[in-house]
Amino acid sequence: MRRRTVATAAAGSAVALCLAGAPAVQAASSYSDPVPQARVWVTTVDRAELLHERSPVPFTAHDTSQVTIRVDPSATYQSMDGFGAALTDSSAAVLSSLPQAQRDATMRSLFDPVQGIGISFLRQPVGSSDFTASPTHYTYDDVAPGQTDFPLAHFSVAHDEAQVLPLLRQAKALNPSLKVMATPWSPPAWMKTGDSLVGGRLKDDPAVYDAYARYLVRFVQAYAAAGVPVDYLSVQNEPQNRAPKAYPGTDMPVRQEVAVIEALGPMLQAASPRTKILAYDHNWSTHPDDVATTPPGESPETDYPYEVLDSPAAQWVAGTAYHCYSGDPGAQSALHAAHPGKGIWFTECSGSHGPTDTPAQVFRGTLTWHARTLTVGTTRNWAKSVVTWNVALDSTGGPHNGGCDTCTGLVTLQPDGSVTTDAEYYTIGHLSKFVQPGAVRIASSSYGTPGWNGQLTDVAFRNPDGSTALVVHNENDDPRSFTVAQGGRSFDYTLPGGSLATFTWPRSRVLDDKLDLLDTSGATATASPAGEGPAAAVDGDGSTRWSSGQAQAPGQHLTVDLGERTHFRRVSVDSGGNLGDYARSWALSVSDDGTTWRTVATGVGTGQVTDVDVPRTRARYVRITSTGSSGSWWSIADLRFYD
């Protein structure tokens, strides 16, 4: 992230109609001098609104006592590559079965940024996956059992020319910004122990590693020649899934992935410099089933991505790809902290359903889980992409050959021939339609968590054209009212329970604050009373907090050590989503040594956020002290410093 550093430390409506009449989302690249309005699109859990544009709301200059989401464009994090799903063999079969006019309308609804949701990232299987329409699994170099093909004389992507590649070319024509990632579920069987696409490992032979690397390069070259350049490539889908359910899969321990990448890297750089290698491509944490199937005497390699990035192969790796089926998005931030120079991409998660779930239950459950965990959760944890599984499936969740029989797609082909939109269409669409490739995530105060705490959770982006996109999810079942603030202006809004919304507004001198948010990642904090976790007040996470643990009383205080003497002009005290927890009155003091203090401001609290503006002050230690009394606890979710 680019911030000034102060210290360092270790089933429903037809898809063709879903966005009928929706205008293009554009903003001027130059500043807009008048106070802008925010446009807003909402999706509700009862499908009453599906990416529905409501009336715009103006920014005004007024105080608020509501939960406040503050947007800070001065603090920037990762750049975004795109959002989407996978055009699997099954998805291609479903889409190709549609009459031409209906297929074109469905593709527009998926990929056109104006008439649809503008999918901007696709993850493509290299050969067969479980979502394969053909009765036989395949790669691009299959030979008879017992034979080999080290020269790759039988290599061909002719299978994909029938359905997959024509649709990929159409998708790229609809959205020229579309990025493509390629992922194999298995090398050709002749390269593997067991001579099968299902299970087994690569034969432990340098000649096999070399052949597999050349196989992947040939794929990249063939797709580029077919008009579909590959931007990213991983060497194995879910390398710790040792027992795939009757579909292609490969147990690829770290040492083998490293060996393949070391062979592949130089070849790929020479043949296709645009194509970057991503490591791992598996869950946030090693799934218990994968730990249980570890061969005797071998490590379960629960730190798999760390091992790859710590190896010599890391020089060829752009970053790491993650899936959602075990763990939580916080694993992405942990890896970023250890390897900040490497990117993170989120590349697979499918909605699913139980045997007795109604369509309404599936929609609601998928929308809310994906909204908080993927739409917001992955992006707030450094993901440069958010990618779900199948773009399209039929009403039985297929066709598929092994693997998942409860998966859902972005759109579904119904028995009557109509195509309907699923929850994932909207959890992706609330990003892909409004967040342009190359956008940068910016700071915004968020109070929800991927684990559900009933609060508001959000993520914000600054687009290349200067506009801002803020995505907000109301985790609660009840409506929640809140304020969105930027640069001294704000607007109030209320979202229905469980709903997802995107707000956009153009760049404006009125909104862009003259102050920059300082990076306090190296700061530490203590408190009296110690209460609940003083460190949470300076962790930059509004969903965590320090709380006094007792009624407010004069003399209670929180002290922050910035690590070095630092200039600041504003201290913003945010008590978080529990609105009664603000200090009723307070004093702000500073110190150079932590012993001798001078008071620089006093005041009365009136709500969640208290901005304390002071003449430009330089100090290492800052203390906020309660000078009043209240039966409410005193909480600080975030203490932010500006200069």
Summary of the structure (lengths in Angstrom):
residues: 643
radius of gyration: 26.0
end to end distance: 17.0
largest distance: 82.4
contacts: 2354
relative contact order: 0.15
helix: 22%
strand: 33%
